[in-house]
């Protein structure tokens, strides 16, 4: 049995690793590069219980546990570690009142107030997302999976059109398979030309990676920041095990381009994020800037992922729409979808809340991607 996975982001990489670990033949098709989009530019923050009270909770809890197991199995080349997580607030326009517990996350600026603990090492963790995604794909290749580069342009189907038997690439290459999984992040929108899929939207965000002179402790910060113009930002500050520090929290307005290599920061976006970061973390004033970047996270109309078989078609599956929780939920998604593909049912996590059919299919004429 050969499973064709379209997309080498964290979801596609995790599924390739899980399936290949079970002895299944896997072919991964990637248009640009492994972890080149949101999977390589996210914060890498993991939380066991932040989805509690929603249908995503069982998936998050299972995934959080699997992360520790996978780090051990893969040798942890991506800095997985458990962390304390705190909140904090700062305004450059007015006083926010109590200074709070300034002994929490002592490396924050003194005027960051309302510091409270949001998570402990039993409930929150972090990793380097690009290194994690590459480790998954490398692990799959070591297990015998094939990685091929090219842009998927369509599906191989029977004359009746309901049995999917592989994919075609833009250069005319045909790759046959016993099942096809679409894990294209926000670019899964393109697959609505071939299969009845609900809309997938791209939520753009900017991020900056610093290299402080002194590595910061294993603590993650979710901040509230009021800027001089009164705008409220929500920076996420993630010191990593390799000594770098990641900051995100500034959205963007650009349309999703067809070519993922054309996703770029918008004018002034990373500059503003740098300034906000230095106001919150004084040590960044003399830190090197390693990267200034942007990405699009895949989101759905109801905020939940779409994972499962595509109604009306045999051997066609989709896994996308994880929004900000893609890095967290990749292991549980991969485990459950591998169960579904290989046995017809899931064992650890019920995927029915994430069925593609719960949302109306997109009319292909409504596709809105920029041609660049």
VEXNU-994318 format. One record per atom (N, C-alpha, C): residue in one letter; x, y, z. Coordinates in steps of 0.02 Angstrom, whole numbers, padded with zeros to 5 digits, always signed. Layout:
aXYZ ...
//
This chain:
x+00043-00060+00000 x+00000+00000+00000 x+00044+00062+00000 x+00032+00107-00047 x+00070+00170-00051 x+00024+00229-00041 x+00040+00271+00009 x+00000+00330+00024 x+00036+00391-00004 x+00003+00431-00044 x+00031+00492-00071 x+00008+00550-00027 x+00056+00586+00001 x+00041+00643+00045 x+00062+00707+00009 x+00015+00751-00002 x+00029+00814-00036 x+00043+00868+00018 x+00105+00888+00022 x+00125+00939+00070 x+00174+00913+00122 x+00231+00947+00128 x+00283+00928+00177 x+00288+00980+00232 x+00230+01004+00255 x+00228+01042+00316 x+00224+00995+00375 x+00208+01022+00433 x+00209+00980+00493 x+00155+00926+00492 x+00097+00940+00463 x+00044+00890+00461 x+00064+00834+00412 x+00086+00852+00352 x+00107+00802+00305 x+00168+00763+00329 x+00215+00799+00360 x+00275+00766+00386 x+00259+00718+00442 x+00214+00738+00487 x+00194+00695+00543 x+00159+00632+00518 x+00115+00640+00468 x+00080+00582+00441 x+00129+00536+00405 x+00176+00564+00369 x+00226+00523+00335 x+00267+00483+00386 x+00286+00516+00440 x+00325+00482+00492 x+00284+00426+00524 x+00221+00441+00541 x+00179+00391+00574 x+00166+00331+00529 x+00147+00344+00467 x+00132+00289+00421 x+00195+00247+00406 x+00250+00280+00394 x+00312+00244+00378 x+00337+00204+00439 x+00323+00230+00499 x+00342+00193+00559 x+00302+00128+00566 x+00244+00126+00534 x+00203+00066+00535 x+00218+00020+00476 x+00268+00037+00436 x+00287-00005+00380 x+00250+00009+00316 x+00213+00065+00313 x+00175+00083+00253 x+00219+00122+00205 x+00212+00108+00140 x+00248+00146+00089 x+00217+00215+00084 x+00259+00266+00081 x+00235+00335+00080 x+00274+00375+00028 x+00238+00416-00009 x+00270+00465-00054 x+00245+00534-00035 x+00291+00578-00017 x+00275+00647+00001 x+00291+00693-00057 x+00242+00733-00077 x+00252+00781-00132 x+00253+00852-00102 x+00307+00889-00115 x+00313+00957-00089 x+00331+01004-00146 x+00294+01059-00150 x+00305+01108-00203 x+00369+01148-00195 x+00384+01168-00132 x+00438+01216-00121 x+00493+01185-00079 x+00485+01183-00013 x+00535+01153+00030 x+00502+01129+00094 x+00534+01081+00127 x+00507+01052+00188 x+00503+01106+00242 x+00445+01113+00272 x+00436+01163+00325 x+00446+01234+00302 x+00433+01248+00238 x+00448+01314+00211 x+00397+01368+00228 x+00338+01348+00250 x+00284+01396+00262 x+00271+01403+00337 x+00209+01400+00359 x+00194+01411+00430 x+00228+01360+00474 x+00239+01299+00448 x+00272+01247+00488 x+00344+01264+00505 x+00374+01309+00468 x+00442+01330+00484 x+00446+01398+00515 x+00389+01431+00523 x+00391+01501+00547 x+00344+01513+00605 x+00318+01461+00635 x+00274+01469+00693 x+00314+01472+00757 x+00278+01481+00813 x+00312+01487+00877 x+00335+01421+00906 x+00302+01366+00888 x+00320+01302+00916 x+00297+01292+00988 x+00245+01330+01009 x+00219+01324+01077 x+00168+01268+01080 x+00171+01228+01133 x+00127+01170+01142 x+00091+01176+01209 x+00026+01164+01209 x-00013+01168+01271 x-00060+01109+01276 x-00060+01076+01332 x-00101+01017+01341 x-00174+01034+01351 x-00189+01088+01386 x-00258+01100+01408 x-00288+01166+01384 x-00257+01199+01337 x-00282+01264+01315 x-00341+01258+01268 x-00355+01197+01245 x-00414+01185+01202 x-00470+01151+01241 x-00462+01145+01307 x-00513+01113+01348 x-00580+01149+01340 x-00633+01110+01339 x-00699+01139+01330 x-00720+01146+01258 x-00677+01124+01212 x-00692+01126+01140 x-00685+01055+01112 x-00711+01042+01052 x-00703+00976+01022 x-00630+00958+01007 x-00586+01008+01008 x-00515+00995+00993 x-00478+00967+01054 x-00508+00970+01113 x-00473+00951+01174 x-00443+00881+01173 x-00480+00829+01153 x-00451+00762+01153 x-00391+00757+01106 x-00395+00792+01049 x-00339+00791+01001 x-00278+00826+01031 x-00289+00882+01065 x-00234+00919+01095 x-00201+00879+01151 x-00241+00848+01193 x-00214+00809+01248 x-00174+00749+01223 x-00201+00714+01175 x-00164+00656+01147 x-00100+00680+01113 x-00104+00734+01075 x-00045+00759+01040 x+00009+00782+01089 x-00011+00816+01142 x+00038+00840+01191 x+00076+00781+01220 x+00042+00727+01235 x+00076+00667+01261 x+00122+00636+01209 x+00099+00634+01146 x+00139+00604+01093 x+00203+00643+01080 x+00200+00709+01090 x+00260+00749+01077 x+00319+00724+01118 x+00307+00708+01181 x+00362+00683+01223 x+00388+00616+01197 x+00342+00573+01177 x+00362+00508+01151 x+00401+00515+01085 x+00378+00559+01042 x+00411+00568+00978 x+00480+00599+00986 x+00487+00646+01033 x+00552+00677+01045 x+00603+00623+01065 x+00582+00577+01106 x+00627+00523+01126 x+00643+00477+01067 x+00593+00460+01027 x+00603+00415+00971 x+00647+00446+00916 x+00640+00511+00906 x+00676+00546+00853 x+00744+00573+00876 x+00759+00567+00940 x+00822+00594+00965 x+00820+00668+00980 x+00762+00699+00974 x+00751+00769+00991 x+00803+00817+00961 x+00809+00819+00894 x+00854+00868+00864 x+00823+00936+00855 x+00765+00948+00887 x+00728+01010+00876 x+00711+01047+00941 x+00748+01033+00994 x+00742+01072+01055 x+00676+01067+01092 x+00643+01010+01088 x+00582+01001+01127 x+00599+01005+01201 x+00561+01045+01238 x+00571+01050+01310 x+00507+01075+01343 x+00497+01056+01405 x+00440+01079+01444 x+00457+01147+01475 x+00406+01190+01480 x+00420+01259+01501 x+00367+01284+01549 x+00384+01337+01584 x+00335+01378+01619 x+00309+01431+01570 x+00246+01448+01578 x+00216+01497+01533 x+00181+01551+01575 x+00193+01614+01556 x+00167+01671+01594 x+00131+01721+01549 x+00090+01762+01579 x+00061+01819+01545 x+00096+01882+01570 x+00084+01937+01534 x+00111+02002+01554 x+00080+02056+01512 x+00080+02117+01536 x+00049+02172+01499 x+00091+02235+01505 x+00090+02274+01451 x+00126+02338+01452 x+00090+02388+01406 x+00089+02450+01428 x+00064+02504+01386 x+00116+02560+01385 x+00127+02588+01327 x+00172+02645+01321 x+00133+02710+01323 x+00067+02707+01336 x+00024+02766+01337 x-00001+02783+01406 x-00008+02732+01450 x-00041+02745+01514 x-00019+02692+01565 x-00036+02705+01627 x-00020+02657+01680 x-00072+02600+01679 x-00048+02539+01689 x-00092+02482+01692 x-00103+02459+01764 x-00082+02500+01812 x-00095+02484+01881 x-00041+02441+01912 x-00063+02390+01949 x-00017+02348+01988 x+00040+02320+01946 x+00100+02321+01977 x+00158+02292+01943 x+00157+02216+01944 x+00112+02187+01984 x+00105+02115+01984 x+00166+02080+02012 x+00172+02016+01996 x+00227+01975+02021 x+00287+01980+01974 x+00328+02031+01985 x+00384+02043+01940 x+00441+01994+01950 x+00433+01948+01998 x+00482+01895+02005 x+00469+01839+01954 x+00409+01840+01922 x+00394+01793+01869 x+00423+01819+01803 x+00459+01776+01768 x+00491+01797+01705 x+00530+01862+01716 x+00579+01858+01759 x+00616+01917+01781 x+00654+01951+01724 x+00661+01918+01667 x+00697+01947+01610 x+00654+01996+01570 x+00589+02000+01585 x+00547+02050+01553 x+00562+02119+01580 x+00544+02171+01544 x+00553+02239+01567 x+00516+02250+01632 x+00542+02294+01675 x+00513+02306+01741 x+00441+02331+01737 x+00424+02366+01683 x+00357+02395+01679 x+00307+02347+01645 x+00326+02285+01636 x+00278+02234+01614 x+00242+02209+01676 x+00176+02220+01679 x+00138+02207+01741 x+00090+02149+01730 x+00051+02136+01784 x-00001+02084+01782 x+00028+02017+01763 x+00087+02002+01789 x+00118+01937+01773 x+00084+01881+01811 x+00060+01832+01774 x+00027+01775+01804 x+00049+01711+01768 x+00049+01656+01803 x+00068+01593+01772 x+00009+01563+01735 x+00022+01546+01671 x-00029+01517+01629 x-00020+01442+01620 x+00041+01418+01628 x+00055+01348+01618 x+00119+01328+01654 x+00123+01264+01669 x+00182+01235+01702 x+00213+01184+01656 x+00272+01157+01674 x+00302+01106+01632 x+00260+01043+01623 x+00208+01035+01662 x+00164+00977+01652 x+00110+00992+01599 x+00102+01056+01582 x+00049+01074+01535 x+00073+01113+01474 x+00133+01141+01475 x+00157+01179+01417 x+00228+01159+01399 x+00243+01164+01334 x+00309+01145+01309 x+00322+01185+01246 x+00381+01176+01217 x+00398+01212+01156 x+00449+01173+01116 x+00456+01191+01053 x+00506+01160+01008 x+00520+01208+00951 x+00571+01193+00912 x+00587+01230+00852 x+00546+01199+00796 x+00497+01235+00768 x+00451+01204+00721 x+00483+01182+00655 x+00528+01222+00628 x+00560+01203+00565 x+00602+01140+00575 x+00641+01139+00630 x+00682+01080+00644 x+00638+01019+00657 x+00582+01029+00690 x+00536+00974+00704 x+00508+00946+00639 x+00484+00989+00595 x+00456+00967+00531 x+00508+00929+00490 x+00569+00955+00488 x+00622+00921+00450 x+00639+00854+00481 x+00638+00851+00548 x+00653+00787+00582 x+00600+00735+00566 x+00537+00756+00561 x+00483+00710+00543 x+00493+00682+00473 x+00507+00726+00425 x+00516+00704+00356 x+00580+00661+00350 x+00633+00682+00384 x+00695+00642+00384 x+00681+00573+00414 x+00643+00571+00468 x+00626+00507+00499 x+00586+00463+00452 x+00539+00494+00416 x+00500+00455+00368 x+00543+00427+00312 x+00589+00469+00287 x+00634+00446+00233 x+00678+00389+00258 x+00702+00393+00319 x+00742+00339+00347 x+00701+00275+00352 x+00635+00283+00361 x+00591+00225+00364 x+00572+00198+00296 x+00597+00231+00243 x+00583+00208+00175 x+00538+00252+00134 x+00513+00307+00162 x+00470+00352+00124 x+00509+00388+00069 x+00474+00408+00017 x+00504+00447-00037 x+00481+00520-00032 x+00527+00566-00043 x+00512+00638-00045 x+00524+00662-00116 x+00472+00688-00148 x+00477+00714-00216 x+00455+00787-00217 x+00489+00827-00258 x+00473+00898-00263 x+00436+00912-00329 x+00382+00948-00323 x+00342+00966-00380 x+00275+00992-00357 x+00241+01028-00401 x+00176+01058-00384 x+00120+01012-00408 x+00077+00991-00363 x+00020+00949-00381 x-00030+00991-00421 x-00051+00963-00479 x-00097+01000-00522 x-00164+00966-00529 x-00170+00905-00504 x-00233+00869-00511 x-00228+00800-00482 x-00283+00763-00488 x-00287+00696-00460 x-00294+00644-00516 x-00268+00585-00504 x-00281+00527-00546 x-00344+00494-00520 x-00394+00488-00563 x-00458+00460-00542 x-00483+00409-00593 x-00527+00365-00571 x-00559+00318-00617 x-00605+00356-00664 x-00628+00321-00715 x-00674+00352-00762 x-00736+00380-00728 x-00758+00344-00676 x-00816+00368-00639 x-00801+00430-00598 x-00736+00441-00584 x-00715+00501-00550 x-00718+00500-00475 x-00738+00443-00446 x-00747+00442-00373 x-00692+00404-00336 x-00649+00370-00373 x-00594+00333-00342 x-00528+00368-00357 x-00497+00396-00307 x-00435+00434-00316 x-00376+00385-00313 x-00334+00386-00363 x-00281+00336-00370 x-00212+00367-00377 x-00205+00430-00359 x-00140+00463-00363 x-00147+00536-00382 x-00092+00567-00401 x-00092+00638-00419 x-00052+00649-00483 x-00064+00705-00514 x-00024+00728-00569 x+00012+00792-00548 x+00072+00803-00575 x+00110+00863-00561 x+00109+00910-00620 x+00129+00972-00608 x+00127+01022-00662 x+00170+01004-00721 x+00224+00965-00709 x+00267+00945-00764 x+00242+00883-00801 x+00183+00859-00783 x+00154+00801-00816 x+00167+00735-00782 x+00209+00735-00731 x+00224+00673-00695 x+00161+00645-00662 x+00153+00580-00666 x+00098+00545-00634 x+00126+00504-00576 x+00098+00513-00517 x+00119+00475-00458 x+00059+00437-00432 x+00061+00372-00440 x+00005+00330-00421 x+00009+00311-00347 x-00049+00300-00317 x-00052+00281-00247 x-00118+00248-00231 x-00120+00214-00174 x-00181+00182-00152 x-00227+00230-00114 x-00199+00286-00093 x-00238+00339-00061 x-00199+00403-00067 x-00236+00459-00066 x-00205+00526-00071 x-00229+00568-00011 x-00181+00601+00021 x-00197+00645+00077 x-00177+00716+00058 x-00223+00763+00064 x-00209+00833+00051 x-00192+00867+00116 x-00129+00886+00123 x-00105+00920+00183 x-00066+00982+00161 x-00101+01026+00128 x-00070+01083+00094 x-00078+01149+00132 x-00097+01145+00196 x-00105+01206+00234 x-00158+01250+00200 x-00148+01316+00198 x-00197+01359+00166 x-00203+01347+00091 x-00150+01317+00061 x-00152+01301-00010 x-00196+01241-00025 x-00224+01209+00027 x-00275+01158+00016 x-00335+01188-00021 x-00341+01254-00018 x-00393+01290-00055 x-00390+01271-00129 x-00330+01261-00156 x-00323+01245-00227 x-00356+01178-00243 x-00356+01132-00195 x-00384+01066-00207 x-00459+01067-00213 x-00491+01123-00195 x-00563+01130-00204 x-00582+01129-00278 x-00532+01136-00323 x-00544+01128-00394 x-00555+01055-00413 x-00530+01010-00370 x-00532+00938-00387 x-00581+00899-00344 x-00593+00922-00283 x-00633+00885-00236 x-00678+00934-00197 x-00734+00911-00171 x-00779+00956-00133 x-00752+00969-00063 x-00716+01023-00056 x-00686+01042+00008 x-00716+01108+00032 x-00722+01116+00097 x-00744+01181+00124 x-00689+01233+00116 x-00706+01296+00122 x-00655+01349+00115 x-00600+01343+00168 x-00540+01354+00148 x-00482+01360+00192 x-00454+01430+00183 x-00447+01466+00238 x-00424+01535+00234 x-00352+01540+00260 x-00315+01587+00234 x-00247+01599+00257 x-00245+01659+00304 x-00224+01647+00366 x-00218+01701+00416 x-00144+01720+00420 x-00128+01781+00396 x-00058+01801+00392 x-00033+01830+00457 x+00029+01813+00474 x+00062+01841+00533 x+00136+01851+00521 x+00165+01899+00557 x+00236+01913+00553 x+00272+01886+00614 x+00336+01874+00607 x+00377+01852+00663 x+00449+01872+00654 x+00484+01877+00710 x+00555+01895+00710 x+00591+01846+00756 x+00650+01824+00735 x+00692+01781+00777 x+00756+01819+00795 x+00768+01824+00860 x+00827+01858+00886 x+00878+01807+00912 x+00939+01830+00919 x+00991+01791+00953 x+01020+01835+01008 x+00992+01830+01069 x+01017+01871+01125 x+01090+01852+01143 x+01125+01898+01174 x+01194+01884+01195 x+01195+01829+01248 x+01143+01826+01289 x+01137+01775+01341 x+01071+01739+01332 x+01073+01673+01330 x+01012+01634+01320 x+00963+01645+01378 x+00900+01649+01362 x+00848+01660+01412 x+00821+01593+01436 x+00790+01591+01495 x+00767+01528+01525 x+00708+01498+01488 x+00692+01435+01503 x+00636+01401+01470 x+00568+01426+01495 x+00551+01486+01472 x+00488+01518+01491 x+00458+01549+01429 x+00393+01542+01421 x+00358+01572+01365 x+00310+01626+01391 x+00305+01681+01354 x+00265+01738+01375 x+00210+01752+01323 x+00149+01760+01348 x+00094+01786+01308 x+00079+01855+01334 x+00096+01906+01295 x+00092+01975+01319 x+00033+02012+01287 x+00013+02065+01322 x-00033+02114+01294 x+00005+02180+01292 x+00005+02211+01233 x+00046+02272+01224 x+00003+02326+01192 x-00002+02384+01226 x-00037+02442+01198 x+00014+02490+01171 x+00010+02502+01106 x+00059+02544+01072 x+00042+02618+01079 x+00086+02660+01053 x+00077+02732+01059 x+00013+02757+01026 x-00010+02722+00974 x-00071+02742+00939 x-00134+02711+00969 x-00126+02675+01024 x-00183+02644+01056 x-00200+02575+01030 x-00164+02552+00980 x-00178+02485+00954 x-00153+02432+01003 x-00192+02379+01010 x-00174+02325+01055 x-00145+02266+01015 x-00086+02245+01034 x-00053+02188+01003 x-00048+02132+01055 x-00038+02071+01030 x-00032+02013+01076 x+00031+01973+01058 x+00090+02000+01075 x+00152+01965+01059 x+00158+01899+01097 x+00183+01849+01062 x+00201+01784+01092 x+00277+01781+01091 x+00307+01771+01150 x+00379+01774+01157 x+00404+01706+01179 x+00446+01675+01137 x+00466+01606+01149 x+00542+01599+01146 x+00577+01599+01203 x+00647+01581+01203 x+00655+01507+01187 x+00703+01490+01144 x+00711+01421+01122 x+00775+01390+01150 x+00777+01324+01148 x+00832+01287+01177 x+00898+01301+01143 x+00896+01325+01080 x+00958+01340+01043 x+00985+01410+01057 x+00954+01446+01104 x+00978+01512+01123 x+00946+01569+01085 x+00903+01554+01036 x+00868+01607+01000 x+00803+01624+01037 x+00772+01679+01016 x+00708+01700+01044 x+00662+01719+00987 x+00603+01690+00986 x+00553+01700+00934 x+00498+01746+00959 x+00478+01794+00919 x+00422+01838+00936 x+00375+01844+00877 x+00311+01835+00889 x+00260+01848+00837 x+00204+01889+00869 x+00154+01906+00829 x+00097+01942+00858 x+00075+02002+00817 x+00094+02005+00754 x+00073+02060+00711 x+00043+02029+00648 x-00020+02042+00634 x-00053+02012+00576 x-00035+02049+00512 x-00062+02025+00456 x-00049+02056+00392 x-00112+02055+00350 x-00112+02092+00295 x-00171+02100+00253 x-00163+02072+00183 x-00103+02051+00163 x-00092+02026+00096 x-00135+01965+00081 x-00152+01957+00018 x-00187+01897-00004 x-00138+01838-00008 x-00164+01779-00003 x-00123+01719-00009 x-00098+01711-00080 x-00032+01709-00092 x-00008+01699-00160 x-00010+01625-00179 x-00015+01611-00243 x-00014+01542-00267 x+00053+01509-00250 x+00107+01546-00258 x+00174+01520-00246 x+00194+01533-00173 x+00204+01482-00132 x+00222+01493-00062 x+00288+01530-00053 x+00332+01527-00102 x+00396+01562-00097 x+00386+01637-00100 x+00327+01660-00119 x+00314+01731-00124 x+00282+01760-00062 x+00278+01722-00008 x+00252+01749+00054 x+00307+01790+00088 x+00296+01855+00094 x+00347+01900+00119 x+00317+01946+00173 x+00359+01972+00218 x+00334+02022+00266 x+00308+02084+00230 x+00259+02116+00260 x+00233+02178+00232 x+00274+02237+00257 x+00273+02291+00220 x+00314+02349+00237 x+00303+02371+00309 x+00357+02375+00346 x+00354+02400+00414 x+00332+02349+00466 x+00308+02291+00445 x+00281+02243+00493 x+00333+02216+00542 x+00388+02191+00515 x+00439+02163+00560 x+00476+02218+00598 x+00482+02276+00569 x+00513+02332+00604 x+00473+02350+00667 x+00407+02352+00659 x+00365+02367+00716 x+00369+02312+00768 x+00370+02250+00746 x+00373+02194+00792 x+00440+02194+00830 x+00494+02214+00797 x+00559+02220+00830 x+00555+02272+00886 x+00524+02329+00870 x+00521+02383+00920 x+00480+02361+00981 x+00423+02329+00969 x+00382+02305+01024 x+00420+02253+01065 x+00456+02209+01031 x+00494+02157+01065 x+00547+02187+01111 x+00582+02237+01087 x+00635+02269+01128 x+00605+02306+01187 x+00544+02332+01180 x+00511+02365+01236 x+00492+02316+01291 x+00476+02254+01271 x+00457+02203+01319 x+00516+02166+01348 x+00569+02158+01308 x+00628+02118+01329 x+00690+02161+01318 x+00715+02194+01370 x+00772+02240+01362 x+00834+02207+01332 x+00845+02143+01345 x+00905+02108+01320 x+00907+02107+01244 x+00852+02121+01210 x+00851+02118+01137 x+00881+02181+01106 x+00896+02231+01145 x+00924+02293+01118 x+00989+02281+01081 x+01030+02234+01104 x+01094+02220+01071 x+01096+02150+01042 x+01037+02120+01033 x+01033+02052+01005 x+01038+02055+00929 x+01065+02002+00900 x+01065+01995+00827 x+00995+01974+00804 x+00975+01998+00745 x+00912+01978+00714 x+00928+01923+00665 x+00903+01862+00678 x+00918+01804+00637 x+00870+01800+00577 x+00807+01818+00588 x+00758+01812+00534 x+00701+01861+00545 x+00676+01888+00490 x+00614+01928+00489 x+00570+01895+00436 x+00511+01873+00454 x+00474+01828+00410 x+00399+01836+00419 x+00361+01803+00374 x+00289+01802+00378 x+00264+01735+00354 x+00204+01716+00374 x+00175+01653+00352 x+00099+01658+00354 x+00066+01610+00323 x-00007+01605+00325 x-00027+01540+00361 x-00066+01547+00414 x-00092+01488+00449 x-00159+01468+00417 x-00173+01404+00410 x-00237+01383+00381 x-00292+01382+00432 x-00347+01416+00417 x-00404+01419+00463 x-00468+01403+00425 x-00519+01380+00462 x-00584+01364+00433 x-00637+01410+00461 x-00697+01404+00434 x-00751+01450+00454 x-00770+01442+00527 x-00764+01382+00555 x-00782+01372+00625 x-00722+01365+00671 x-00663+01377+00644 x-00602+01378+00685 x-00575+01310+00703 x-00604+01256+00677 x-00579+01189+00691 x-00548+01159+00628 x-00502+01112+00637 x-00471+01081+00578 x-00520+01038+00539 x-00503+01024+00477 x-00539+00974+00438 x-00491+00915+00428 x-00511+00858+00454 x-00469+00798+00452 x-00514+00738+00439 x-00500+00701+00387 x-00538+00641+00375 x-00548+00626+00301 x-00591+00577+00288 x-00607+00558+00219 x-00653+00610+00187 x-00646+00618+00122 x-00686+00665+00084 x-00748+00628+00058 x-00806+00651+00078 x-00869+00617+00060 x-00877+00611-00015 x-00900+00552-00036 x-00914+00541-00107 x-00855+00517-00146 x-00797+00512-00115 x-00736+00490-00149 x-00702+00435-00110 x-00675+00388-00145 x-00638+00334-00113 x-00564+00351-00112 x-00533+00337-00055 x-00460+00343-00048 x-00435+00415-00053 x-00477+00463-00035 x-00458+00534-00035 x-00469+00562+00035 x-00418+00594+00063 x-00420+00620+00131 x-00391+00691+00133 x-00408+00727+00185 x-00383+00795+00194 x-00364+00805+00267 x-00313+00845+00278 x-00291+00862+00347 x-00262+00933+00344 x-00301+00981+00367 x-00278+01051+00366 x-00324+01091+00412 x-00314+01157+00414 x-00357+01201+00452 x-00343+01202+00527 x-00282+01185+00548 x-00266+01181+00619 x-00252+01249+00651 x-00252+01302+00611 x-00241+01369+00636 x-00176+01374+00676 x-00179+01404+00736 x-00118+01414+00775 x-00096+01350+00811 x-00136+01296+00807 x-00121+01235+00843 x-00095+01179+00798 x-00071+01195+00740 x-00045+01143+00696 x+00015+01107+00724 x+00061+01145+00753 x+00122+01113+00781 x+00103+01068+00839 x+00058+01091+00882 x+00035+01050+00937 x+00001+00987+00913 x-00047+00993+00868 x-00093+00938+00853 x-00070+00893+00796 x-00010+00904+00770 x+00015+00862+00716 x+00020+00788+00736 x+00050+00771+00794 x+00056+00699+00810 x-00011+00663+00817 x-00058+00693+00852 x-00123+00660+00861 x-00162+00655+00796 x-00156+00708+00754 x-00187+00706+00688 x-00159+00649+00647 x-00092+00643+00647 x-00059+00591+00608 x-00079+00522+00632 x-00080+00512+00697 x-00097+00447+00724 x-00168+00427+00705 x-00215+00473+00715 x-00285+00458+00701 x-00297+00447+00627 x-00267+00489+00585 x-00279+00483+00513 x-00246+00419+00486 x-00188+00401+00513 x-00156+00338+00493 x-00201+00279+00511 x-00231+00281+00571 x-00278+00228+00590 x-00336+00225+00540 x-00363+00282+00523 x-00421+00285+00479 x-00404+00257+00410 x-00347+00277+00383 x-00327+00254+00316 x-00314+00179+00315 x-00279+00154+00366 x-00257+00085+00366 x-00309+00036+00392 x-00353+00058+00437 x-00400+00011+00468 x-00473+00031+00460 x-00486+00093+00439 x-00554+00115+00432 x-00585+00146+00494 x-00547+00147+00549 x-00573+00177+00610 x-00515+00204+00652 x-00530+00250+00697 x-00479+00279+00740 x-00481+00247+00809 x-00424+00249+00844 x-00420+00217+00910 x-00417+00268+00967 x-00374+00318+00961 x-00362+00364+01016 x-00406+00426+01014 x-00418+00452+00954 x-00454+00516+00947 x-00510+00508+00896 x-00569+00530+00913 x-00627+00529+00868 x-00620+00588+00820 x-00616+00573+00755 x-00608+00626+00705 x-00674+00654+00679 x-00731+00626+00702 x-00795+00648+00674 x-00809+00723+00683 x-00786+00756+00738 x-00798+00829+00743 x-00761+00869+00689 x-00712+00838+00657 x-00671+00873+00608 x-00686+00852+00536 x-00742+00816+00527 x-00760+00792+00461 x-00765+00850+00411 x-00737+00842+00351 x-00743+00895+00300 x-00816+00911+00283 x-00860+00861+00289 x-00930+00871+00268 x-00969+00915+00316 x-00942+00932+00374 x-00979+00974+00421 x-00986+01045+00395 x-00944+01064+00348 x-00946+01131+00319 x-00964+01126+00246 x-00999+01174+00220 x-01018+01174+00150 x-00958+01178+00105 x-00960+01141+00050 x-00904+01141+00003 x-00899+01208-00033 x-00838+01227-00048 x-00826+01290-00083 x-00843+01283-00157 x-00874+01334-00184 x-00883+01339-00257 x-00816+01357-00287 x-00786+01314-00331 x-00720+01329-00359 x-00715+01397-00392 x-00772+01423-00416 x-00770+01489-00448 x-00754+01545-00399 x-00758+01529-00333 x-00745+01579-00282 x-00672+01580-00259 x-00630+01541-00291 x-00560+01539-00272 x-00529+01607-00279 x-00495+01630-00226 x-00464+01696-00227 x-00392+01689-00205 x-00346+01677-00251 x-00275+01677-00237 x-00241+01724-00286 x-00191+01757-00263 x-00154+01802-00305 x-00109+01762-00352 x-00103+01782-00412 x-00067+01743-00462 x+00008+01744-00453 x+00034+01788-00411 x+00107+01792-00404 x+00136+01730-00372 
//
